[in-house]
Amino acid sequence: MKRNNHDDEDGYSVEPFFLLAKPIGVDYTVNINDAFVHPKQFEYIVHAMDNATESDYFTINLTTPGGALHAVIPLLGAIDNTAAHVHVHACSDVASAGTLLLMKAHSVSMNEYVEIMFHQVRFGAQGEGWNVERQVEHTLKASKKLVRDFYKNFLTEAVISQMLTGTPFYLDRDEFWARYT
């Protein structure tokens, strides 16, 4: 048997074993610093969360006046369904639909002078009178359910009732932590 540089002293081939490196997890950082207008804004984040593993970690740096509920619903669903850990850091003020991300996150942190604003949804309806009436009834019913579902373990029933009749509710960081923890 002819020996080559890869053979050991007995003539056996000594090739290195193949090694495959796979990262343990991926740390994603997402900066959300604008109003929620359309679901397309969250498309890449939702895709990443849908494909994430339990070893992955998402940090969402959040500053937002809120925006359209239909825009953020896909992201809220992705947070519910992802195997990864999702952390939301309130960098500055978070209002309206942005507070839903605080409620849905697996963990939360915030800068010292952050202000948080909760309120009943705003919407408009147009079309023929009978259709506007149905649309308003449906939207009010759905939005009341959403408010109660998201905030039931965070806000008192009295505060939720006030919100549902049009009174916004504000918290600073310390007030938020008193309720969150």
N, C-alpha and C positions, 0 to 999 in steps of 0.2 A: 504494500500500500504506500503510495506516494504521500508524503506529508506536505502540508502547506502551512502558512503562517497562522491559520485559524485552528489547526489541529493541536490536541494536547499530546502528551508523550506516548499515549497508547494508540494514537491515530484517529481518535474520535474528533469530529468537527466541533469546534468550540465557537459557536456564534452567540452573540449576546441575545438574551431574551428580550422580546419586544415589551416595551413599557408604554402604557397609555396613560397620560395625565388628564384628569378630569377635575375641573374646579369644584370645590365643595359647595360654593354658593356664589351668587352674583348679588352685589349691592347696587341697586338702582336708586338714582336721585332724580326726582321729578320736581320742577319748579312750576307751580301754578300761581300765576300772578295777574290774572285778568278775570273778567266776567265770563260766565259760562253761557255760550251762545248756541253751540251746536254739538251734537255727539261726536262729530268728526275731530274736535279738539282733543278728545281723550282716546282716539283710536289706537295709537301706538302703545299707550299705557295699558289699556284693556288687553291688547294682544299679548304684551309681555306678562301681565298677571295671569292670563289664561294658560300660558305655557310655563309658568314658574313652578319651582319645586319647593319643598319645605325648607331647603337650605338657602333659599333666596330671601332678600330683604329689600323692601321698598321704603324710601324716605320721601314723603311728599312735603315739600316746603310750600306753605299755603298762605297767600294773601289775596283776598277776593271780596268783591261786593256781592258775590253770589251770581244769580242769573237764572237762566231757563232750567227748570226742573228736568225737562225731557233731555237736556244736554248731559246732565251729570248722572242720570239713572244708569247708563251702561257701566260707568266707573263704580258706582255703588254695588252693582251686581258682581262686578269683577272682584271687588274687595271681599264680598261674601264667599265667592267660589274659589279664590286663589289658595294654593297651598303655602304661599309665602307669607311672611310677616309684613304687615303694612303699618308704618308709623307716619303720623301726620304731625308736622311741626308748624304751628301758627307763627309766622314771621312777623306779621303785622295784622291789621284788622281782618276779621273773618265775619262775613254776614250772610244772612239768607240761606241759599242752597249750599253755601260753603260750610255751614255748621253741620250739614248732614255728613260731610266727610269726617268731621271731628267725632261724631257719634258712631260712625261705622268703623273707624280705624281700630286696629288691634292695640295700639298705644299712641299716646299724644304727648307733645311737649309744646311750650310756647314761650316767646320772648316776654320780657317783663311788662311792657306797657301795651300789650295787645288788648283790643276791645272786641267783644263778640256780640253780634246782634241776631236775635231770633225774631221771626214774625210769621204771620199767616201768608200764604202764597199770594202773589199778585198775578192777575191775568186779565185778559180781555176777550171778548167774544164778538163776533160779527156774523151777519147773515140775516135770514128772515127771522122775525120775532119768535115764532114757535121753536126754531132751531137754537136761537140764542138762549132761550129759557132752559131748554134741555142741556145745552152745553154748560151753562152756569151751574145748574143743579148737579150735574155729574162732576164737574171740576171741584165744586165745594165739598161734595161727599168724599171724593178721592183725596183731596188735600187735607181734610180733617183727619182721615184715617192715617195718612202719612205722618202728619204732625204728631198724632198720638202714638203711633208705632215707634217713631224715632226718638221722641223725647220723654216717653213715659217713665223711664228709670233715671231721668236726669232733672227734669223740671216737675214741679208740683202740679197737681190737677188744676189748682187755682190759677197758676201762671199759664198753663196750656189753655184754659178756658178764656182768659184775658187775651191771649194771642189770637185765638180763633175768632174773637170779636173785634180785632183790629189794633190791639195795643202791642207795639213792639217791646221786646224784652232785651235788656243790655246787661252784660257781665264783663267785669275786668278779669285779669288773670287769676287773682286770688279768689274771687267769687266763683269762677269756673272750677278751680281746683277743689273748693269746698264741696261742690256738688259732684264732681267727677270721681273723686277718690272714695 
